[in-house]
Amino acid sequence: MGNLPAIAVIGASGRMGQMLINTIEASDKAVLAGVTDRAGHDWIGRDLGTCMGGAQNGIVVSDDPLPVFARAQAVIDFTSPAASLEHAKLAAQARLVHVIGTTGFTDEQLTTLKPAGHHAVIVRAGNMSLGVNLLMQLTRKVAAALDEDFDIEVVEAHHRHKVDAPSGTALMLGQAAADGRGVALGEVSDRGRDGITGARVKGHIGFSAIRGGDVVGEHDVIFASEGERIVLRHLATDRAIFARGALKAALWGQDKKPGEYDMLDVLGL
């Protein structure tokens, strides 16, 4: 077990944090290096196993990532854009593999993230599942095959607690469609329709977001023309698919050169 990669989890108390912890602890390919949470959280200073409703496991929840990162070869981060940028600086200094599942980054924040990729492996994806990444490939191919007579709409649904919209996955799918058509997504993106919007602009890629209940994640890419529609769909029913994908990314990055990667790289797609 001593030769297995040690992985740190940021945001231990969150739904994804707990799922990641359970996935790593159940794995025979990695060990849990340690966990952190935000300063002031009830879990800080307490035993992780007890916090998660089980037996003590000797891992104390910390609000200081430095000593946790010092024990790790990789860190998995599903937090917030601002927090992920700070973690990226520390992970780069420690030459850790930094797996980022955080969504909601602005273009400016993504530019700020780039220097960290000069020193460490960063795997960033709006969605870590195999199925979604296959859907991206299909979306790109279908968009390339169809002309602008087919309108493209990306519709996504998530639980009531999600704070960003469109989802990172929806934006990935929109980008795949734009790539397939050879256009810049920023120039054809159509979001937030409300009121008298006028007719749909030909060639635009539309986004719609649904929030409610405990929906894990649903994404449709609709290609609609006169008399027919093509619908590509992915339904996520268990967050474990994201945790397994993140763990796979952390292990994949162990022998890679510094740089920015995504799940298509990890999955060989």
Phi, psi and chi 1 to 4 in degrees:
 res  aa     phi    psi   chi1   chi2   chi3   chi4
   1 MET       -  -25.9  -64.9  -69.3  -72.4      -
   2 GLY   -65.3  -21.0      -      -      -      -
   3 ASN   -91.3   -2.2  -65.6  -35.7      -      -
   4 LEU   -78.2  145.4  -64.6  179.0      -      -
   5 PRO   -59.1  136.3  -22.5   33.1      -      -
   6 ALA   -97.8  129.6      -      -      -      -
   7 ILE  -120.8  131.2  -59.6  176.1      -      -
   8 ALA   -96.5  146.4      -      -      -      -
   9 VAL  -118.3  126.7  173.0      -      -      -
  10 ILE   -97.5  136.3  -53.3  -59.8      -      -
  11 GLY    79.1   51.9      -      -      -      -
  12 ALA   -60.2  -34.1      -      -      -      -
  13 SER   -79.9  -14.9   65.1      -      -      -
  14 GLY   -71.8  167.0      -      -      -      -
  15 ARG   -59.7  -45.4  -77.5  171.6  -64.7 -178.4
  16 MET   -70.4  -36.8  -88.2  -53.1  -55.6      -
  17 GLY   -58.1  -47.6      -      -      -      -
  18 GLN   -66.9  -36.9  -65.4 -173.5   53.8      -
  19 MET   -64.6  -41.3 -175.4   67.0   70.2      -
  20 LEU   -63.2  -43.2  -73.1  162.5      -      -
  21 ILE   -59.6  -47.8  -69.6  164.0      -      -
  22 ASN   -62.8  -38.7  -71.5  -28.2      -      -
  23 THR   -67.0  -43.1  -60.7      -      -      -
  24 ILE   -66.5  -43.9  -66.6  168.0      -      -
  25 GLU   -66.3  -26.6  -70.0 -172.4  -34.2      -
  26 ALA   -85.5   -9.5      -      -      -      -
  27 SER   -84.4  148.8  172.3      -      -      -
  28 ASP  -102.2   13.4   59.4   -0.7      -      -
  29 LYS  -114.3   -5.0  -63.0 -179.2  174.0   63.8
  30 ALA  -155.7  164.3      -      -      -      -
  31 VAL  -128.1  159.1  -64.7      -      -      -
  32 LEU   -86.1  117.0 -173.6   63.0      -      -
  33 ALA   -77.6  -33.9      -      -      -      -
  34 GLY   161.9  174.0      -      -      -      -
  35 VAL  -140.7  155.8  -59.1      -      -      -
  36 THR  -130.8  164.9   70.9      -      -      -
  37 ASP  -150.1  172.3 -141.5  -51.8      -      -
  38 ARG   -68.6  149.1   65.5 -175.0 -177.5  -83.0
  39 ALA   -57.7  136.1      -      -      -      -
  40 GLY    91.7   -8.7      -      -      -      -
  41 HIS   -69.1  150.1 -167.5  -83.6      -      -
  42 ASP   -60.0  -24.9  -69.7  -16.0      -      -
  43 TRP   -79.6  -17.7  -74.8   20.7      -      -
  44 ILE   -59.8  130.3  -60.1  -58.9      -      -
  45 GLY    83.8   -1.8      -      -      -      -
  46 ARG  -105.1  161.7  -63.0  172.4   55.3 -164.3
  47 ASP   -70.3  131.7 -177.6  -89.0      -      -
  48 LEU   -61.2  -44.8  174.4   64.6      -      -
  49 GLY   -58.5  -42.5      -      -      -      -
  50 THR   -65.2  -42.1  -57.9      -      -      -
  51 CYS   -59.8  -34.7  -70.4      -      -      -
  52 MET   -89.2    9.8  -66.8 -178.7   62.3      -
  53 GLY    86.2   15.6      -      -      -      -
  54 GLY  -121.4 -158.1      -      -      -      -
  55 ALA   -80.5  158.6      -      -      -      -
  56 GLN   -60.3  140.4  -69.7 -170.6   -3.0      -
  57 ASN  -123.6    4.2   61.7    9.3      -      -
  58 GLY    83.3   -0.5      -      -      -      -
  59 ILE   -98.2  119.2  -64.3  176.2      -      -
  60 VAL   -94.2  131.7  176.6      -      -      -
  61 VAL   -72.1  127.7 -177.8      -      -      -
  62 SER  -116.3  154.9  174.3      -      -      -
  63 ASP  -105.1    8.9   59.3    4.9      -      -
  64 ASP  -118.3  107.8 -176.2   -0.5      -      -
  65 PRO   -69.7  -22.2   22.6  -31.0      -      -
  66 LEU   -57.0  -55.0  -82.8  175.6      -      -
  67 PRO   -66.5  -28.6   21.2  -31.7      -      -
  68 VAL   -69.6  -46.3  176.2      -      -      -
  69 PHE   -62.4  -32.1  -75.8   19.3      -      -
  70 ALA   -64.4  -21.8      -      -      -      -
  71 ARG   -97.4    2.3  -59.8 -169.0  -63.7  -90.7
  72 ALA  -116.3  159.7      -      -      -      -
  73 GLN  -106.8  -14.3  -76.9   78.2   54.4      -
  74 ALA  -152.1  154.5      -      -      -      -
  75 VAL  -132.7  136.5   54.5      -      -      -
  76 ILE  -111.7  130.9  -57.5  179.1      -      -
  77 ASP  -134.3  104.6 -179.6   -6.1      -      -
  78 PHE  -118.4   78.3  -76.6   72.3      -      -
  79 THR  -124.1 -113.9   54.6      -      -      -
  80 SER  -130.6  158.4   67.9      -      -      -
  81 PRO   -54.3  -46.4  -29.9   37.7      -      -
  82 ALA   -62.3  -43.1      -      -      -      -
  83 ALA   -66.8  -41.3      -      -      -      -
  84 SER   -63.0  -35.1  -68.9      -      -      -
  85 LEU   -64.7  -40.2  -69.7  177.6      -      -
  86 GLU   -67.7  -41.6  -68.4  -57.1  -47.9      -
  87 HIS   -63.6  -34.8  -61.4  146.4      -      -
  88 ALA   -62.6  -38.9      -      -      -      -
  89 LYS   -62.4  -45.2  -64.1  175.0 -174.0  176.1
  90 LEU   -68.3  -41.9  -61.5  176.6      -      -
  91 ALA   -64.2  -37.1      -      -      -      -
  92 ALA   -66.6  -40.9      -      -      -      -
  93 GLN   -62.8  -36.5  -68.5  171.4    6.2      -
  94 ALA   -89.2   -2.5      -      -      -      -
  95 ARG    59.1   40.6  -57.0  -59.4 -167.9  -95.5
  96 LEU   -90.1  154.9  -55.3 -178.0      -      -
  97 VAL   -73.9  124.5  176.4      -      -      -
  98 HIS  -112.5  108.3 -171.3 -171.4      -      -
  99 VAL   -96.1  118.0  178.1      -      -      -
 100 ILE  -114.1  113.7  -56.9  175.4      -      -
 101 GLY  -103.9    3.2      -      -      -      -
 102 THR   -61.5  141.1  -55.6      -      -      -
 103 THR  -120.5  171.4   59.1      -      -      -
 104 GLY    92.9   11.5      -      -      -      -
 105 PHE   -65.7  142.7  -73.1   97.9      -      -
 106 THR   -85.8  165.7   64.7      -      -      -
 107 ASP   -60.1  -37.9  -69.9  -18.2      -      -
 108 GLU   -64.4  -40.5 -177.8  179.3   -1.1      -
 109 GLN   -66.4  -38.8  -72.9  172.5  -36.6      -
 110 LEU   -64.3  -36.1  -67.9  177.6      -      -
 111 THR   -64.2  -39.8  -60.7      -      -      -
 112 THR   -64.0  -29.6  -56.7      -      -      -
 113 LEU   -72.7  -26.6 -178.6   64.5      -      -
 114 LYS   -56.1  -43.2  -74.5 -171.7  177.4  -61.3
 115 PRO   -56.2  -32.5  -27.4   36.5      -      -
 116 ALA   -62.8  -31.2      -      -      -      -
 117 GLY   -70.9   -9.8      -      -      -      -
 118 HIS   -77.9  -18.0  -62.4  156.1      -      -
 119 HIS  -119.7  -17.1  -55.1  -74.4      -      -
 120 ALA  -145.6  163.9      -      -      -      -
 121 VAL   -81.9  123.1  171.8      -      -      -
 122 ILE  -116.0  123.3  -63.6  175.6      -      -
 123 VAL  -112.1  109.0 -178.7      -      -      -
 124 ARG  -120.8  129.9 -174.5 -177.7   66.9   83.9
 125 ALA  -151.4  141.1      -      -      -      -
 126 GLY   -70.4  -14.0      -      -      -      -
 127 ASN  -155.2  132.6 -165.1  -62.5      -      -
 128 MET   -99.0    2.9  -59.5  -78.5  176.3      -
 129 SER   -85.1  148.1   83.8      -      -      -
 130 LEU   -61.2  -43.9  171.8   60.8      -      -
 131 GLY   -61.6  -42.7      -      -      -      -
 132 VAL   -66.5  -39.0  161.6      -      -      -
 133 ASN   -69.8  -31.0  -76.9  -83.9      -      -
 134 LEU   -67.7  -38.8  -72.1  171.5      -      -
 135 LEU   -62.0  -37.0  178.7   59.4      -      -
 136 MET   -59.5  -44.6  -77.0  177.0   58.1      -
 137 GLN   -64.0  -42.1  -64.8  -68.7   70.8      -
 138 LEU   -64.0  -41.6  -69.7  170.8      -      -
 139 THR   -60.6  -44.0  -62.3      -      -      -
 140 ARG   -61.0  -43.8 -174.9  177.6  -67.3  109.5
 141 LYS   -68.5  -42.8  -70.9 -178.3  178.8  -64.3
 142 VAL   -66.8  -41.7  173.6      -      -      -
 143 ALA   -61.6  -36.8      -      -      -      -
 144 ALA   -69.7  -28.9      -      -      -      -
 145 ALA   -84.1  -21.5      -      -      -      -
 146 LEU  -108.8  145.9  -59.2  175.8      -      -
 147 ASP   -90.8 -172.2   59.9   23.9      -      -
 148 GLU   -73.2   -1.2  -69.7 -173.9  -10.0      -
 149 ASP   -67.6  -17.2  -73.8  -22.4      -      -
 150 PHE  -100.8  114.4  -79.7   82.7      -      -
 151 ASP   -74.7  143.2  -60.3  -40.2      -      -
 152 ILE  -112.9  126.2  -58.2  176.0      -      -
 153 GLU  -128.4  134.8  -68.3  -76.8  -41.2      -
 154 VAL  -110.6  119.0 -178.8      -      -      -
 155 VAL  -116.9  127.6 -178.5      -      -      -
 156 GLU  -131.0  150.1   54.6  100.3  -16.7      -
 157 ALA  -132.6  136.9      -      -      -      -
 158 HIS  -143.3  171.5  -77.4   87.7      -      -
 159 HIS   -63.4  164.3   52.8   86.6      -      -
 160 ARG   -67.6  -15.9   61.9  165.8   65.9   94.5
 161 HIS   -90.4   -8.2  -58.2  -69.4      -      -
 162 LYS   -66.9  134.8 -172.2  167.5  178.8   61.1
 163 VAL  -102.3  -12.9  -61.4      -      -      -
 164 ASP  -117.2  149.4   58.2  -51.4      -      -
 165 ALA  -153.8  142.0      -      -      -      -
 166 PRO   -60.8  161.4  -16.2   30.0      -      -
 167 SER   -64.6  159.4   68.4      -      -      -
 168 GLY   -58.4  -36.7      -      -      -      -
 169 THR   -66.3  -42.6  -57.6      -      -      -
 170 ALA   -60.0  -41.0      -      -      -      -
 171 LEU   -66.8  -36.8  -67.1  172.7      -      -
 172 MET   -61.6  -42.7  -71.5  166.2   56.3      -
 173 LEU   -68.1  -40.1  -67.1  168.0      -      -
 174 GLY   -61.9  -39.9      -      -      -      -
 175 GLN   -65.3  -39.4 -174.3   62.6   60.3      -
 176 ALA   -62.1  -41.4      -      -      -      -
 177 ALA   -65.4  -42.3      -      -      -      -
 178 ALA   -64.3  -41.3      -      -      -      -
 179 ASP   -61.0  -41.9  -69.6  -14.8      -      -
 180 GLY   -61.6  -34.4      -      -      -      -
 181 ARG   -89.3   -8.5  -75.2 -145.2  167.6  146.4
 182 GLY    73.0   35.4      -      -      -      -
 183 VAL  -125.8  163.7  -61.9      -      -      -
 184 ALA   -86.9  123.8      -      -      -      -
 185 LEU   -57.6  -39.0 -179.6   60.0      -      -
 186 GLY   -60.5  -23.2      -      -      -      -
 187 GLU   -91.6  -14.8  -63.8  177.2    0.8      -
 188 VAL  -124.6    4.1  -61.6      -      -      -
 189 SER   -73.2  134.9  179.9      -      -      -
 190 ASP  -128.1  111.7 -168.6   -7.6      -      -
 191 ARG  -129.3  158.8  -52.2 -174.3 -164.2  179.4
 192 GLY    60.9   46.9      -      -      -      -
 193 ARG   -65.9  134.2  -59.5 -174.0 -176.5  103.4
 194 ASP  -161.2  139.8 -175.2   40.1      -      -
 195 GLY    75.7 -153.4      -      -      -      -
 196 ILE   -82.8   94.9  -53.3  -59.4      -      -
 197 THR   -93.4  -13.0   61.1      -      -      -
 198 GLY    82.1  174.2      -      -      -      -
 199 ALA   -66.3  154.9      -      -      -      -
 200 ARG   -62.8  136.7 -168.9 -173.4 -161.1  -77.6
 201 VAL   -80.2  127.2  178.0      -      -      -
 202 LYS   -60.7  131.9 -171.7  171.4 -174.5  177.8
 203 GLY    91.5   -8.8      -      -      -      -
 204 HIS   -76.1  156.3  -86.7 -158.0      -      -
 205 ILE  -111.9  116.0  -63.4  172.7      -      -
 206 GLY   -93.3  152.1      -      -      -      -
 207 PHE  -129.6  136.8  -67.4   85.8      -      -
 208 SER  -134.4  139.4  -61.6      -      -      -
 209 ALA  -123.0  135.2      -      -      -      -
 210 ILE  -117.2  135.2  -61.9  167.6      -      -
 211 ARG  -129.8  128.8  -62.5  -71.2  178.3  -93.9
 212 GLY   176.3  148.9      -      -      -      -
 213 GLY    57.7 -139.6      -      -      -      -
 214 ASP  -115.4   29.3   60.2   -4.3      -      -
 215 VAL   -58.7  123.1  179.5      -      -      -
 216 VAL   -72.3  -46.0  173.4      -      -      -
 217 GLY   168.8  124.8      -      -      -      -
 218 GLU  -134.6  133.5  -59.4  179.3    1.5      -
 219 HIS  -137.3  127.6  -66.3   85.0      -      -
 220 ASP  -118.9  135.9  -71.5  -10.6      -      -
 221 VAL  -112.7  115.6 -175.9      -      -      -
 222 ILE  -108.2  126.3  -56.7  169.4      -      -
 223 PHE  -108.9  108.5  -62.4   84.3      -      -
 224 ALA  -117.3  128.0      -      -      -      -
 225 SER  -133.6 -176.6 -174.7      -      -      -
 226 GLU   -66.5  116.5  -62.2  -65.8  -29.6      -
 227 GLY    87.3   -6.0      -      -      -      -
 228 GLU  -158.6  155.4   60.9 -179.7  -27.4      -
 229 ARG  -138.2  143.3  -78.0  175.8  -65.2  176.2
 230 ILE  -113.9  127.8  -60.3  166.7      -      -
 231 VAL  -122.7  119.8 -178.7      -      -      -
 232 LEU  -102.4  130.3  -54.1  179.0      -      -
 233 ARG  -135.6  143.1  165.5  172.8  -77.7 -166.5
 234 HIS  -133.0  131.7  179.6  -92.5      -      -
 235 LEU  -118.8  124.9  -55.5  178.4      -      -
 236 ALA  -103.5  127.4      -      -      -      -
 237 THR  -115.3   -4.4   58.3      -      -      -
 238 ASP  -148.8  123.9 -172.5  -15.4      -      -
 239 ARG   -64.1  -13.5  -75.2 -175.8 -178.8   80.1
 240 ALA   -59.7  -26.4      -      -      -      -
 241 ILE   -64.6  -33.9   63.3  173.3      -      -
 242 PHE   -73.8  -38.8  -49.9  131.4      -      -
 243 ALA   -65.6  -42.7      -      -      -      -
 244 ARG   -64.0  -39.5  -69.9 -165.9  -65.6  -92.6
 245 GLY   -65.7  -40.5      -      -      -      -
 246 ALA   -65.1  -41.4      -      -      -      -
 247 LEU   -63.6  -42.2  175.2   57.3      -      -
 248 LYS   -59.0  -41.2 -175.1  179.2 -178.1   71.0
 249 ALA   -65.2  -41.7      -      -      -      -
 250 ALA   -63.3  -38.6      -      -      -      -
 251 LEU   -73.6  -41.2  -62.8  174.5      -      -
 252 TRP   -59.6  -37.4  174.7   88.2      -      -
 253 GLY   -76.5   -5.2      -      -      -      -
 254 GLN   -60.9  -35.0  -67.4  -59.8  -53.4      -
 255 ASP  -112.4   18.1   59.5   -6.6      -      -
 256 LYS   -94.1  156.8  -59.7  -58.3 -178.1  -66.7
 257 LYS   -75.3  154.1  -65.5  179.6 -179.9  179.7
 258 PRO   -54.5  143.7  -27.4   36.6      -      -
 259 GLY   159.0  175.3      -      -      -      -
 260 GLU  -100.2  127.9  -67.2 -173.9   72.0      -
 261 TYR  -128.8  170.0  -58.3   89.1      -      -
 262 ASP  -135.6 -176.0   59.2   23.7      -      -
 263 MET   -70.5  -22.2  -76.9  -56.4  -70.0      -
 264 LEU   -64.0  -37.1  -63.9 -179.9      -      -
 265 ASP   -65.3  -46.7  -62.7  -51.1      -      -
 266 VAL   -60.0  -42.0  174.4      -      -      -
 267 LEU   -88.6   -1.8  -61.9  170.1      -      -
 268 GLY    69.4   30.5      -      -      -      -
 269 LEU  -100.2      -  -62.8  175.1      -      -
